[in-house]
Amino acid sequence: MGEVAKKGWQQYMLQLQHHPLRTKAITAGVLAAISDSISQKLSGIQKLQLRRLLLKVVLLEQLTSSPWNNILFMLYYGLVVEGRTWNQIRGKIKKDYPSVQLTAWMFWPIVGWVNHQYMPLQFRVIFHSCVACCWGIFLNLRARSIMQAKG
């Protein structure tokens, strides 16, 4: 068992090195889920309240990784795809980011709920990835339509 734990730790450290934000967000979510599960049991709740647990995990994700993902996308799109200056990108983010993030906060919790409520475990990652692909298309089309309206 010690060898399995050692391999797991090495894999975790590798993920932390290559994908620090994602790894930390997932770690925080897992720890929040474990914490809530234990606190439910210690408080005498006989049956684990999965909805309460899911709500906390979705909330944590929406407050941590979602804002960063959208900001980084807008930075990348402005710098690399559009070739804008830093000042132009900063102005665009100030103007467009609030509506993009609000849309994300309305959209992704529903996706998370559907994923955990209705998707079989073996399809959750592919479902989330497909929806994320559609979200990426939405962001690109949104950025493109704003650029065309100005151009």
C-alpha positions as CSV (number, residue, x, y, z in Angstrom):
1,M,0.0,0.0,0.0
2,G,2.9,2.4,0.7
3,E,4.0,2.1,-2.9
4,V,0.6,3.0,-4.2
5,A,0.5,6.1,-1.9
6,K,4.0,7.1,-3.1
7,K,3.0,6.8,-6.8
8,G,-0.2,8.8,-6.1
9,W,1.8,11.5,-4.4
10,Q,4.3,11.7,-7.3
11,Q,1.5,11.9,-9.7
12,Y,-0.2,14.7,-7.7
13,M,3.1,16.6,-7.6
14,L,3.5,16.2,-11.3
15,Q,0.0,17.6,-11.9
16,L,0.7,20.4,-9.5
17,Q,3.8,21.3,-11.4
18,H,2.2,21.2,-14.9
19,H,-1.4,22.4,-14.1
20,P,-1.1,24.3,-10.8
21,L,-4.4,26.2,-10.9
22,R,-6.5,23.2,-12.0
23,T,-4.8,20.9,-9.5
24,K,-5.3,23.3,-6.6
25,A,-9.0,23.9,-7.5
26,I,-9.7,20.2,-7.7
27,T,-7.8,19.6,-4.5
28,A,-9.8,22.4,-2.8
29,G,-13.1,20.8,-4.1
30,V,-12.2,17.3,-3.0
31,L,-11.1,18.6,0.5
32,A,-14.3,20.6,0.8
33,A,-16.4,17.5,-0.1
34,I,-14.5,15.4,2.4
35,S,-14.9,18.1,5.1
36,D,-18.6,18.4,4.5
37,S,-19.1,14.6,4.4
38,I,-17.3,14.2,7.7
39,S,-19.1,17.1,9.3
40,Q,-22.5,15.7,8.2
41,K,-21.6,12.3,9.8
42,L,-20.2,13.9,13.0
43,S,-23.4,16.0,13.4
44,G,-25.5,12.9,13.4
45,I,-26.9,13.0,9.9
46,Q,-27.5,9.3,9.0
47,K,-27.8,9.6,5.2
48,L,-25.2,11.8,3.4
49,Q,-26.9,14.9,1.9
50,L,-25.4,14.8,-1.6
51,R,-27.2,17.9,-2.8
52,R,-25.7,19.9,0.0
53,L,-22.3,18.5,-0.8
54,L,-22.7,19.1,-4.6
55,L,-23.8,22.7,-3.9
56,K,-20.6,23.4,-2.0
57,V,-18.4,21.8,-4.7
58,V,-20.1,23.7,-7.5
59,L,-20.0,27.0,-5.5
60,L,-16.3,26.5,-4.8
61,E,-15.5,25.8,-8.5
62,Q,-17.5,28.9,-9.6
63,L,-15.7,31.1,-7.2
64,T,-12.2,29.8,-7.9
65,S,-11.6,28.4,-11.3
66,S,-14.3,30.0,-13.4
67,P,-13.2,33.6,-13.0
68,W,-9.6,32.7,-13.8
69,N,-10.5,30.6,-16.9
70,N,-12.6,33.4,-18.4
71,I,-9.9,36.1,-17.7
72,L,-7.2,34.0,-19.1
73,F,-9.2,33.3,-22.2
74,M,-9.9,37.0,-22.7
75,L,-6.2,37.8,-22.3
76,Y,-5.1,35.0,-24.7
77,Y,-7.8,35.9,-27.3
78,G,-6.9,39.6,-27.1
79,L,-3.1,39.1,-27.2
80,V,-2.7,36.2,-29.5
81,V,-5.8,36.0,-31.7
82,E,-6.6,39.6,-32.1
83,G,-3.1,41.0,-31.7
84,R,-4.3,43.9,-29.5
85,T,-2.2,46.0,-27.2
86,W,-2.2,45.6,-23.4
87,N,-4.3,48.8,-23.0
88,Q,-6.9,47.7,-25.5
89,I,-7.2,44.3,-23.8
90,R,-7.5,45.9,-20.4
91,G,-10.3,48.1,-21.6
92,K,-12.0,45.2,-23.3
93,I,-11.8,43.1,-20.2
94,K,-13.2,45.9,-18.1
95,K,-16.1,46.3,-20.5
96,D,-16.9,42.6,-21.4
97,Y,-15.7,40.5,-18.5
98,P,-18.6,41.2,-16.1
99,S,-21.2,39.9,-18.6
100,V,-19.1,36.9,-19.6
101,Q,-18.6,35.9,-16.0
102,L,-22.3,36.5,-15.1
103,T,-23.2,34.2,-18.1
104,A,-20.7,31.6,-16.8
105,W,-22.2,31.8,-13.3
106,M,-25.7,31.2,-14.7
107,F,-24.6,28.4,-17.1
108,W,-21.9,26.3,-15.4
109,P,-23.8,25.5,-12.1
110,I,-26.6,24.0,-14.2
111,V,-24.1,22.0,-16.2
112,G,-22.5,20.7,-13.0
113,W,-25.9,19.8,-11.5
114,V,-27.0,17.9,-14.7
115,N,-23.6,16.2,-14.8
116,H,-23.7,15.0,-11.2
117,Q,-27.4,14.3,-11.0
118,Y,-28.0,12.5,-14.3
119,M,-24.7,11.5,-15.9
120,P,-23.4,8.0,-15.2
121,L,-20.0,8.3,-13.6
122,Q,-18.1,6.9,-16.6
123,F,-19.6,9.7,-18.8
124,R,-19.1,12.7,-16.5
125,V,-15.7,13.8,-17.8
126,I,-16.7,13.5,-21.5
127,F,-19.9,15.3,-20.8
128,H,-18.1,18.2,-19.1
129,S,-15.5,18.3,-21.8
130,C,-18.1,18.5,-24.6
131,V,-19.9,21.3,-22.8
132,A,-16.6,23.0,-22.2
133,C,-15.9,22.8,-25.9
134,C,-19.3,24.5,-26.6
135,W,-18.4,27.1,-24.0
136,G,-15.1,27.8,-25.8
137,I,-17.0,28.2,-29.1
138,F,-19.4,30.6,-27.3
139,L,-16.5,32.7,-26.0
140,N,-14.9,32.8,-29.4
141,L,-18.1,33.8,-31.1
142,R,-18.8,36.4,-28.5
143,A,-15.3,37.9,-28.8
144,R,-15.5,37.7,-32.6
145,S,-18.9,39.5,-32.8
146,I,-17.6,42.2,-30.5
147,M,-14.6,42.6,-32.7
148,Q,-16.7,42.7,-35.9
149,A,-19.1,45.3,-34.4
150,K,-16.1,47.6,-33.8
151,G,-14.4,46.8,-37.1
